[in-house]
Amino acid sequence: MDKLTIQEEEAMQAVWQCKTGVIKDFLDAMPEPKPPYTTLASTIKNLERKGFVTAEKMGNSYLYRPQIVEEDYKKKFMNGFVSDYFQNSYKELVTFFAKEKKISAGDLQEIINMIENPKK
């Protein structure tokens, strides 16, 4: 699975949100500032080429659907991120956020509770 550019990730967020749609649907789902229609259309075509979306011809346009599940992409992205920036250590990742005061003691306790009492 290829890593997506920021522009491609933003487009995929809209595709995952809409689940299926035409370029205009994805454009409407994107936050401001929205890219130009033609830029988004090119980005979606790149996503199709990379295997992230599939296209089905519907009249004069194409209906697009995600080919990759959002959760699968997140797992792959996060594993690569932790590997690249935190020596493959999730402990290092959490420590970084704790030192930067981006995670509270309460948040950490919730995480500990989820680890100790996983939902099946």
LOTOR-609727 format. One record per atom (N, C-alpha, C): residue in one letter; atom name; x, y, z. Coordinates in steps of 0.001 Angstrom, whole numbers. Layout:
nuvo rest=A | atom=CA | u=X | v=Y | w=Z
...
***
This chain:
nuvo rest=M | atom=N | u=849 | v=-1174 | w=0
nuvo rest=M | atom=CA | u=0 | v=0 | w=0
nuvo rest=M | atom=C | u=894 | v=1237 | w=0
nuvo rest=D | atom=N | u=699 | v=2097 | w=-989
nuvo rest=D | atom=CA | u=1474 | v=3330 | w=-1092
nuvo rest=D | atom=C | u=1092 | v=4300 | w=21
nuvo rest=K | atom=N | u=2064 | v=5116 | w=424
nuvo rest=K | atom=CA | u=1766 | v=6197 | w=1356
nuvo rest=K | atom=C | u=1121 | v=7309 | w=553
nuvo rest=L | atom=N | u=127 | v=7939 | w=1130
nuvo rest=L | atom=CA | u=-574 | v=9010 | w=449
nuvo rest=L | atom=C | u=60 | v=10364 | w=760
nuvo rest=T | atom=N | u=-43 | v=11268 | w=-203
nuvo rest=T | atom=CA | u=357 | v=12649 | w=36
nuvo rest=T | atom=C | u=-713 | v=13300 | w=915
nuvo rest=I | atom=N | u=-422 | v=14463 | w=1452
nuvo rest=I | atom=CA | u=-1405 | v=15175 | w=2275
nuvo rest=I | atom=C | u=-2669 | v=15445 | w=1468
nuvo rest=Q | atom=N | u=-2500 | v=15858 | w=229
nuvo rest=Q | atom=CA | u=-3628 | v=16140 | w=-652
nuvo rest=Q | atom=C | u=-4462 | v=14867 | w=-884
nuvo rest=E | atom=N | u=-3792 | v=13744 | w=-1098
nuvo rest=E | atom=CA | u=-4498 | v=12478 | w=-1302
nuvo rest=E | atom=C | u=-5206 | v=12031 | w=-30
nuvo rest=E | atom=N | u=-4560 | v=12225 | w=1120
nuvo rest=E | atom=CA | u=-5201 | v=11859 | w=2391
nuvo rest=E | atom=C | u=-6462 | v=12675 | w=2623
nuvo rest=E | atom=N | u=-6408 | v=13973 | w=2332
nuvo rest=E | atom=CA | u=-7592 | v=14817 | w=2489
nuvo rest=E | atom=C | u=-8720 | v=14339 | w=1575
nuvo rest=A | atom=N | u=-8370 | v=13979 | w=349
nuvo rest=A | atom=CA | u=-9380 | v=13470 | w=-582
nuvo rest=A | atom=C | u=-9943 | v=12137 | w=-91
nuvo rest=M | atom=N | u=-9073 | v=11265 | w=399
nuvo rest=M | atom=CA | u=-9551 | v=9968 | w=904
nuvo rest=M | atom=C | u=-10458 | v=10142 | w=2106
nuvo rest=Q | atom=N | u=-10176 | v=11137 | w=2964
nuvo rest=Q | atom=CA | u=-11056 | v=11400 | w=4103
nuvo rest=Q | atom=C | u=-12474 | v=11699 | w=3599
nuvo rest=A | atom=N | u=-12576 | v=12481 | w=2540
nuvo rest=A | atom=CA | u=-13883 | v=12801 | w=1960
nuvo rest=A | atom=C | u=-14525 | v=11553 | w=1353
nuvo rest=V | atom=N | u=-13738 | v=10731 | w=676
nuvo rest=V | atom=CA | u=-14274 | v=9491 | w=80
nuvo rest=V | atom=C | u=-14785 | v=8571 | w=1184
nuvo rest=W | atom=N | u=-13998 | v=8385 | w=2242
nuvo rest=W | atom=CA | u=-14434 | v=7523 | w=3346
nuvo rest=W | atom=C | u=-15690 | v=8088 | w=4009
nuvo rest=Q | atom=N | u=-15756 | v=9396 | w=4130
nuvo rest=Q | atom=CA | u=-16919 | v=10024 | w=4750
nuvo rest=Q | atom=C | u=-18179 | v=9798 | w=3896
nuvo rest=C | atom=N | u=-18046 | v=9961 | w=2585
nuvo rest=C | atom=CA | u=-19199 | v=9813 | w=1682
nuvo rest=C | atom=C | u=-19521 | v=8348 | w=1384
nuvo rest=K | atom=N | u=-18544 | v=7484 | w=1491
nuvo rest=K | atom=CA | u=-18641 | v=6053 | w=1181
nuvo rest=K | atom=C | u=-18747 | v=5772 | w=-317
nuvo rest=T | atom=N | u=-19487 | v=6541 | w=-1033
nuvo rest=T | atom=CA | u=-19574 | v=6426 | w=-2486
nuvo rest=T | atom=C | u=-20040 | v=7777 | w=-3016
nuvo rest=G | atom=N | u=-19570 | v=8153 | w=-4213
nuvo rest=G | atom=CA | u=-20011 | v=9429 | w=-4758
nuvo rest=G | atom=C | u=-19239 | v=9861 | w=-5975
nuvo rest=V | atom=N | u=-19636 | v=11003 | w=-6474
nuvo rest=V | atom=CA | u=-18955 | v=11642 | w=-7601
nuvo rest=V | atom=C | u=-18044 | v=12733 | w=-7028
nuvo rest=I | atom=N | u=-17227 | v=13311 | w=-7874
nuvo rest=I | atom=CA | u=-16252 | v=14310 | w=-7415
nuvo rest=I | atom=C | u=-16933 | v=15435 | w=-6627
nuvo rest=K | atom=N | u=-18076 | v=15914 | w=-7095
nuvo rest=K | atom=CA | u=-18769 | v=17008 | w=-6410
nuvo rest=K | atom=C | u=-19154 | v=16617 | w=-4987
nuvo rest=D | atom=N | u=-19570 | v=15360 | w=-4769
nuvo rest=D | atom=CA | u=-19908 | v=14897 | w=-3417
nuvo rest=D | atom=C | u=-18689 | v=15012 | w=-2503
nuvo rest=F | atom=N | u=-17544 | v=14609 | w=-2998
nuvo rest=F | atom=CA | u=-16322 | v=14647 | w=-2203
nuvo rest=F | atom=C | u=-15905 | v=16098 | w=-1931
nuvo rest=L | atom=N | u=-16049 | v=16943 | w=-2948
nuvo rest=L | atom=CA | u=-15714 | v=18350 | w=-2794
nuvo rest=L | atom=C | u=-16596 | v=18990 | w=-1709
nuvo rest=D | atom=N | u=-17886 | v=18674 | w=-1735
nuvo rest=D | atom=CA | u=-18815 | v=19207 | w=-733
nuvo rest=D | atom=C | u=-18469 | v=18743 | w=677
nuvo rest=A | atom=N | u=-17904 | v=17538 | w=799
nuvo rest=A | atom=CA | u=-17574 | v=16973 | w=2108
nuvo rest=A | atom=C | u=-16265 | v=17503 | w=2678
nuvo rest=M | atom=N | u=-15472 | v=18161 | w=1852
nuvo rest=M | atom=CA | u=-14159 | v=18637 | w=2294
nuvo rest=M | atom=C | u=-14279 | v=19960 | w=3041
nuvo rest=P | atom=N | u=-13394 | v=20169 | w=4034
nuvo rest=P | atom=CA | u=-13408 | v=21445 | w=4759
nuvo rest=P | atom=C | u=-12817 | v=22577 | w=3910
nuvo rest=E | atom=N | u=-13096 | v=23785 | w=4326
nuvo rest=E | atom=CA | u=-12501 | v=24962 | w=3669
nuvo rest=E | atom=C | u=-11029 | v=25055 | w=4071
nuvo rest=P | atom=N | u=-10163 | v=25531 | w=3263
nuvo rest=P | atom=CA | u=-10397 | v=25914 | w=1879
nuvo rest=P | atom=C | u=-10430 | v=24671 | w=981
nuvo rest=K | atom=N | u=-11438 | v=24595 | w=162
nuvo rest=K | atom=CA | u=-11607 | v=23444 | w=-727
nuvo rest=K | atom=C | u=-10672 | v=23581 | w=-1935
nuvo rest=P | atom=N | u=-10172 | v=22454 | w=-2424
nuvo rest=P | atom=CA | u=-9335 | v=22532 | w=-3631
nuvo rest=P | atom=C | u=-10221 | v=22812 | w=-4847
nuvo rest=P | atom=N | u=-9641 | v=23285 | w=-5935
nuvo rest=P | atom=CA | u=-10424 | v=23422 | w=-7168
nuvo rest=P | atom=C | u=-10942 | v=22046 | w=-7614
nuvo rest=Y | atom=N | u=-12090 | v=22050 | w=-8277
nuvo rest=Y | atom=CA | u=-12717 | v=20815 | w=-8741
nuvo rest=Y | atom=C | u=-11736 | v=19973 | w=-9557
nuvo rest=T | atom=N | u=-11028 | v=20619 | w=-10490
nuvo rest=T | atom=CA | u=-10126 | v=19870 | w=-11369
nuvo rest=T | atom=C | u=-8959 | v=19254 | w=-10601
nuvo rest=T | atom=N | u=-8498 | v=19947 | w=-9567
nuvo rest=T | atom=CA | u=-7418 | v=19414 | w=-8734
nuvo rest=T | atom=C | u=-7900 | v=18175 | w=-7991
nuvo rest=L | atom=N | u=-9114 | v=18256 | w=-7418
nuvo rest=L | atom=CA | u=-9658 | v=17098 | w=-6715
nuvo rest=L | atom=C | u=-9888 | v=15939 | w=-7678
nuvo rest=A | atom=N | u=-10382 | v=16230 | w=-8873
nuvo rest=A | atom=CA | u=-10603 | v=15173 | w=-9869
nuvo rest=A | atom=C | u=-9286 | v=14468 | w=-10211
nuvo rest=S | atom=N | u=-8208 | v=15230 | w=-10376
nuvo rest=S | atom=CA | u=-6891 | v=14637 | w=-10657
nuvo rest=S | atom=C | u=-6407 | v=13794 | w=-9476
nuvo rest=T | atom=N | u=-6644 | v=14294 | w=-8266
nuvo rest=T | atom=CA | u=-6233 | v=13562 | w=-7064
nuvo rest=T | atom=C | u=-6987 | v=12244 | w=-6957
nuvo rest=I | atom=N | u=-8287 | v=12279 | w=-7228
nuvo rest=I | atom=CA | u=-9097 | v=11048 | w=-7172
nuvo rest=I | atom=C | u=-8616 | v=10060 | w=-8236
nuvo rest=K | atom=N | u=-8266 | v=10559 | w=-9417
nuvo rest=K | atom=CA | u=-7717 | v=9682 | w=-10468
nuvo rest=K | atom=C | u=-6417 | v=9024 | w=-9993
nuvo rest=N | atom=N | u=-5561 | v=9787 | w=-9301
nuvo rest=N | atom=CA | u=-4330 | v=9214 | w=-8747
nuvo rest=N | atom=C | u=-4656 | v=8145 | w=-7713
nuvo rest=L | atom=N | u=-5667 | v=8397 | w=-6897
nuvo rest=L | atom=CA | u=-6079 | v=7408 | w=-5889
nuvo rest=L | atom=C | u=-6597 | v=6140 | w=-6555
nuvo rest=E | atom=N | u=-7275 | v=6305 | w=-7677
nuvo rest=E | atom=CA | u=-7745 | v=5134 | w=-8434
nuvo rest=E | atom=C | u=-6544 | v=4355 | w=-8978
nuvo rest=R | atom=N | u=-5588 | v=5077 | w=-9532
nuvo rest=R | atom=CA | u=-4383 | v=4428 | w=-10080
nuvo rest=R | atom=C | u=-3625 | v=3671 | w=-8997
nuvo rest=K | atom=N | u=-3582 | v=4226 | w=-7773
nuvo rest=K | atom=CA | u=-2893 | v=3598 | w=-6646
nuvo rest=K | atom=C | u=-3709 | v=2483 | w=-5997
nuvo rest=G | atom=N | u=-4972 | v=2320 | w=-6412
nuvo rest=G | atom=CA | u=-5791 | v=1243 | w=-5870
nuvo rest=G | atom=C | u=-6568 | v=1603 | w=-4609
nuvo rest=F | atom=N | u=-6661 | v=2885 | w=-4292
nuvo rest=F | atom=CA | u=-7390 | v=3305 | w=-3094
nuvo rest=F | atom=C | u=-8880 | v=3468 | w=-3349
nuvo rest=V | atom=N | u=-9263 | v=3771 | w=-4598
nuvo rest=V | atom=CA | u=-10672 | v=3886 | w=-4961
nuvo rest=V | atom=C | u=-10916 | v=3119 | w=-6254
nuvo rest=T | atom=N | u=-12177 | v=2752 | w=-6444
nuvo rest=T | atom=CA | u=-12586 | v=2155 | w=-7712
nuvo rest=T | atom=C | u=-13578 | v=3107 | w=-8363
nuvo rest=A | atom=N | u=-13650 | v=3064 | w=-9688
nuvo rest=A | atom=CA | u=-14543 | v=3943 | w=-10443
nuvo rest=A | atom=C | u=-15497 | v=3107 | w=-11279
nuvo rest=E | atom=N | u=-16739 | v=3556 | w=-11325
nuvo rest=E | atom=CA | u=-17760 | v=2911 | w=-12148
nuvo rest=E | atom=C | u=-18400 | v=3989 | w=-13000
nuvo rest=K | atom=N | u=-18389 | v=3806 | w=-14330
nuvo rest=K | atom=CA | u=-18960 | v=4805 | w=-15245
nuvo rest=K | atom=C | u=-20469 | v=4845 | w=-15068
nuvo rest=M | atom=N | u=-20969 | v=6049 | w=-14818
nuvo rest=M | atom=CA | u=-22412 | v=6269 | w=-14658
nuvo rest=M | atom=C | u=-22788 | v=7451 | w=-15550
nuvo rest=G | atom=N | u=-23275 | v=7161 | w=-16748
nuvo rest=G | atom=CA | u=-23608 | v=8236 | w=-17677
nuvo rest=G | atom=C | u=-22357 | v=8973 | w=-18100
nuvo rest=N | atom=N | u=-22344 | v=10269 | w=-17841
nuvo rest=N | atom=CA | u=-21200 | v=11105 | w=-18238
nuvo rest=N | atom=C | u=-20160 | v=11268 | w=-17140
nuvo rest=S | atom=N | u=-20366 | v=10637 | w=-15999
nuvo rest=S | atom=CA | u=-19410 | v=10797 | w=-14905
nuvo rest=S | atom=C | u=-19057 | v=9432 | w=-14319
nuvo rest=Y | atom=N | u=-18243 | v=9471 | w=-13290
nuvo rest=Y | atom=CA | u=-17816 | v=8251 | w=-12613
nuvo rest=Y | atom=C | u=-18276 | v=8286 | w=-11161
nuvo rest=L | atom=N | u=-18693 | v=7132 | w=-10697
nuvo rest=L | atom=CA | u=-19061 | v=6947 | w=-9294
nuvo rest=L | atom=C | u=-17883 | v=6231 | w=-8632
nuvo rest=Y | atom=N | u=-17358 | v=6836 | w=-7578
nuvo rest=Y | atom=CA | u=-16171 | v=6308 | w=-6909
nuvo rest=Y | atom=C | u=-16544 | v=5695 | w=-5569
nuvo rest=R | atom=N | u=-15808 | v=4634 | w=-5223
nuvo rest=R | atom=CA | u=-15968 | v=3964 | w=-3926
nuvo rest=R | atom=C | u=-14586 | v=3686 | w=-3356
nuvo rest=P | atom=N | u=-14473 | v=3726 | w=-2017
nuvo rest=P | atom=CA | u=-13172 | v=3375 | w=-1436
nuvo rest=P | atom=C | u=-12862 | v=1904 | w=-1658
nuvo rest=Q | atom=N | u=-11648 | v=1615 | w=-1989
nuvo rest=Q | atom=CA | u=-11173 | v=242 | w=-2158
nuvo rest=Q | atom=C | u=-10417 | v=-202 | w=-911
nuvo rest=I | atom=N | u=-9947 | v=754 | w=-137
nuvo rest=I | atom=CA | u=-9182 | v=508 | w=1081
nuvo rest=I | atom=C | u=-10028 | v=946 | w=2266
nuvo rest=V | atom=N | u=-10109 | v=113 | w=3281
nuvo rest=V | atom=CA | u=-10846 | v=450 | w=4493
nuvo rest=V | atom=C | u=-10025 | v=1460 | w=5290
nuvo rest=E | atom=N | u=-10705 | v=2491 | w=5797
nuvo rest=E | atom=CA | u=-10012 | v=3559 | w=6522
nuvo rest=E | atom=C | u=-9194 | v=3010 | w=7688
nuvo rest=E | atom=N | u=-9739 | v=2070 | w=8427
nuvo rest=E | atom=CA | u=-9048 | v=1500 | w=9587
nuvo rest=E | atom=C | u=-7750 | v=796 | w=9163
nuvo rest=D | atom=N | u=-7778 | v=99 | w=8027
nuvo rest=D | atom=CA | u=-6575 | v=-570 | w=7525
nuvo rest=D | atom=C | u=-5485 | v=439 | w=7177
nuvo rest=Y | atom=N | u=-5887 | v=1567 | w=6554
nuvo rest=Y | atom=CA | u=-4906 | v=2595 | w=6219
nuvo rest=Y | atom=C | u=-4317 | v=3203 | w=7486
nuvo rest=K | atom=N | u=-5165 | v=3480 | w=8473
nuvo rest=K | atom=CA | u=-4684 | v=4059 | w=9732
nuvo rest=K | atom=C | u=-3662 | v=3136 | w=10395
nuvo rest=K | atom=N | u=-3943 | v=1841 | w=10425
nuvo rest=K | atom=CA | u=-3010 | v=895 | w=11044
nuvo rest=K | atom=C | u=-1666 | v=914 | w=10325
nuvo rest=K | atom=N | u=-1716 | v=857 | w=9003
nuvo rest=K | atom=CA | u=-482 | v=839 | w=8221
nuvo rest=K | atom=C | u=284 | v=2151 | w=8411
nuvo rest=F | atom=N | u=-437 | v=3277 | w=8360
nuvo rest=F | atom=CA | u=201 | v=4579 | w=8522
nuvo rest=F | atom=C | u=836 | v=4701 | w=9900
nuvo rest=M | atom=N | u=97 | v=4346 | w=10937
nuvo rest=M | atom=CA | u=609 | v=4489 | w=12301
nuvo rest=M | atom=C | u=1801 | v=3571 | w=12550
nuvo rest=N | atom=N | u=1739 | v=2356 | w=12033
nuvo rest=N | atom=CA | u=2888 | v=1451 | w=12198
nuvo rest=N | atom=C | u=4134 | v=2046 | w=11554
nuvo rest=G | atom=N | u=3992 | v=2617 | w=10368
nuvo rest=G | atom=CA | u=5126 | v=3243 | w=9693
nuvo rest=G | atom=C | u=5605 | v=4482 | w=10428
nuvo rest=F | atom=N | u=4666 | v=5271 | w=10930
nuvo rest=F | atom=CA | u=4986 | v=6484 | w=11666
nuvo rest=F | atom=C | u=5778 | v=6161 | w=12934
nuvo rest=V | atom=N | u=5303 | v=5181 | w=13697
nuvo rest=V | atom=CA | u=5981 | v=4791 | w=14937
nuvo rest=V | atom=C | u=7358 | v=4209 | w=14612
nuvo rest=S | atom=N | u=7432 | v=3442 | w=13562
nuvo rest=S | atom=CA | u=8708 | v=2860 | w=13156
nuvo rest=S | atom=C | u=9703 | v=3952 | w=12732
nuvo rest=D | atom=N | u=9246 | v=4909 | w=11927
nuvo rest=D | atom=CA | u=10123 | v=5947 | w=11392
nuvo rest=D | atom=C | u=10571 | v=6966 | w=12440
nuvo rest=Y | atom=N | u=9681 | v=7324 | w=13365
nuvo rest=Y | atom=CA | u=9973 | v=8435 | w=14268
nuvo rest=Y | atom=C | u=10201 | v=8041 | w=15729
nuvo rest=F | atom=N | u=9810 | v=6820 | w=16102
nuvo rest=F | atom=CA | u=9903 | v=6430 | w=17512
nuvo rest=F | atom=C | u=10555 | v=5066 | w=17707
nuvo rest=Q | atom=N | u=11477 | v=4711 | w=16826
nuvo rest=Q | atom=CA | u=12241 | v=3467 | w=16913
nuvo rest=Q | atom=C | u=11330 | v=2261 | w=17141
nuvo rest=N | atom=N | u=10161 | v=2282 | w=16510
nuvo rest=N | atom=CA | u=9185 | v=1193 | w=16593
nuvo rest=N | atom=C | u=8700 | v=954 | w=18027
nuvo rest=S | atom=N | u=8697 | v=2005 | w=18852
nuvo rest=S | atom=CA | u=8298 | v=1897 | w=20249
nuvo rest=S | atom=C | u=7083 | v=2783 | w=20527
nuvo rest=Y | atom=N | u=5978 | v=2131 | w=20833
nuvo rest=Y | atom=CA | u=4773 | v=2889 | w=21190
nuvo rest=Y | atom=C | u=4960 | v=3571 | w=22545
nuvo rest=K | atom=N | u=5805 | v=3004 | w=23376
nuvo rest=K | atom=CA | u=6125 | v=3638 | w=24648
nuvo rest=K | atom=C | u=6798 | v=4984 | w=24380
nuvo rest=E | atom=N | u=7733 | v=5017 | w=23424
nuvo rest=E | atom=CA | u=8392 | v=6272 | w=23055
nuvo rest=E | atom=C | u=7377 | v=7289 | w=22519
nuvo rest=L | atom=N | u=6416 | v=6812 | w=21753
nuvo rest=L | atom=CA | u=5368 | v=7680 | w=21213
nuvo rest=L | atom=C | u=4566 | v=8324 | w=22342
nuvo rest=V | atom=N | u=4104 | v=7514 | w=23289
nuvo rest=V | atom=CA | u=3315 | v=8021 | w=24412
nuvo rest=V | atom=C | u=4162 | v=8947 | w=25280
nuvo rest=T | atom=N | u=5418 | v=8593 | w=25498
nuvo rest=T | atom=CA | u=6322 | v=9434 | w=26283
nuvo rest=T | atom=C | u=6491 | v=10801 | w=25627
nuvo rest=F | atom=N | u=6624 | v=10814 | w=24312
nuvo rest=F | atom=CA | u=6752 | v=12069 | w=23579
nuvo rest=F | atom=C | u=5537 | v=12959 | w=23843
nuvo rest=F | atom=N | u=4344 | v=12392 | w=23707
nuvo rest=F | atom=CA | u=3132 | v=13189 | w=23913
nuvo rest=F | atom=C | u=2976 | v=13619 | w=25364
nuvo rest=A | atom=N | u=3408 | v=12795 | w=26298
nuvo rest=A | atom=CA | u=3348 | v=13173 | w=27712
nuvo rest=A | atom=C | u=4288 | v=14342 | w=27988
nuvo rest=K | atom=N | u=5503 | v=14279 | w=27449
nuvo rest=K | atom=CA | u=6473 | v=15364 | w=27654
nuvo rest=K | atom=C | u=6002 | v=16665 | w=27013
nuvo rest=E | atom=N | u=5310 | v=16547 | w=25900
nuvo rest=E | atom=CA | u=4809 | v=17730 | w=25195
nuvo rest=E | atom=C | u=3482 | v=18221 | w=25780
nuvo rest=K | atom=N | u=3022 | v=17548 | w=26832
nuvo rest=K | atom=CA | u=1758 | v=17892 | w=27497
nuvo rest=K | atom=C | u=569 | v=17822 | w=26535
nuvo rest=K | atom=N | u=601 | v=16821 | w=25664
nuvo rest=K | atom=CA | u=-486 | v=16591 | w=24714
nuvo rest=K | atom=C | u=-1400 | v=15466 | w=25182
nuvo rest=I | atom=N | u=-1008 | v=14819 | w=26274
nuvo rest=I | atom=CA | u=-1808 | v=13735 | w=26839
nuvo rest=I | atom=C | u=-1772 | v=13908 | w=28360
nuvo rest=S | atom=N | u=-2926 | v=13774 | w=28984
nuvo rest=S | atom=CA | u=-3013 | v=14004 | w=30434
nuvo rest=S | atom=C | u=-2885 | v=12691 | w=31198
nuvo rest=A | atom=N | u=-2705 | v=12823 | w=32517
nuvo rest=A | atom=CA | u=-2658 | v=11636 | w=33380
nuvo rest=A | atom=C | u=-3984 | v=10883 | w=33296
nuvo rest=G | atom=N | u=-5085 | v=11622 | w=33180
nuvo rest=G | atom=CA | u=-6400 | v=10978 | w=33029
nuvo rest=G | atom=C | u=-6500 | v=10176 | w=31739
nuvo rest=D | atom=N | u=-5960 | v=10753 | w=30656
nuvo rest=D | atom=CA | u=-5931 | v=10037 | w=29378
nuvo rest=D | atom=C | u=-5112 | v=8756 | w=29500
nuvo rest=L | atom=N | u=-3962 | v=8875 | w=30142
nuvo rest=L | atom=CA | u=-3098 | v=7703 | w=30321
nuvo rest=L | atom=C | u=-3800 | v=6634 | w=31150
nuvo rest=Q | atom=N | u=-4540 | v=7047 | w=32180
nuvo rest=Q | atom=CA | u=-5265 | v=6073 | w=32999
nuvo rest=Q | atom=C | u=-6340 | v=5366 | w=32174
nuvo rest=E | atom=N | u=-7022 | v=6106 | w=31300
nuvo rest=E | atom=CA | u=-8010 | v=5489 | w=30409
nuvo rest=E | atom=C | u=-7348 | v=4458 | w=29494
nuvo rest=I | atom=N | u=-6174 | v=4794 | w=28983
nuvo rest=I | atom=CA | u=-5442 | v=3859 | w=28119
nuvo rest=I | atom=C | u=-5054 | v=2609 | w=28908
nuvo rest=I | atom=N | u=-4573 | v=2795 | w=30131
nuvo rest=I | atom=CA | u=-4209 | v=1651 | w=30980
nuvo rest=I | atom=C | u=-5443 | v=778 | w=31222
nuvo rest=N | atom=N | u=-6572 | v=1395 | w=31494
nuvo rest=N | atom=CA | u=-7811 | v=636 | w=31715
nuvo rest=N | atom=C | u=-8208 | v=-150 | w=30469
nuvo rest=M | atom=N | u=-8038 | v=450 | w=29278
nuvo rest=M | atom=CA | u=-8364 | v=-259 | w=28038
nuvo rest=M | atom=C | u=-7422 | v=-1440 | w=27827
nuvo rest=I | atom=N | u=-6162 | v=-1288 | w=28204
nuvo rest=I | atom=CA | u=-5199 | v=-2381 | w=28059
nuvo rest=I | atom=C | u=-5520 | v=-3511 | w=29041
nuvo rest=E | atom=N | u=-5827 | v=-3138 | w=30273
nuvo rest=E | atom=CA | u=-6106 | v=-4141 | w=31302
nuvo rest=E | atom=C | u=-7459 | v=-4807 | w=31137
nuvo rest=N | atom=N | u=-8416 | v=-4102 | w=30536
nuvo rest=N | atom=CA | u=-9771 | v=-4643 | w=30388
nuvo rest=N | atom=C | u=-10236 | v=-4488 | w=28929
nuvo rest=P | atom=N | u=-9593 | v=-5229 | w=28024
nuvo rest=P | atom=CA | u=-9974 | v=-5073 | w=26604
nuvo rest=P | atom=C | u=-11385 | v=-5590 | w=26355
nuvo rest=K | atom=N | u=-12096 | v=-4868 | w=25488
nuvo rest=K | atom=CA | u=-13437 | v=-5334 | w=25081
nuvo rest=K | atom=C | u=-13260 | v=-6359 | w=23998
nuvo rest=K | atom=N | u=-13986 | v=-7424 | w=24106
nuvo rest=K | atom=CA | u=-13821 | v=-8500 | w=23120
nuvo rest=K | atom=C | u=-14860 | v=-8446 | w=22058
***
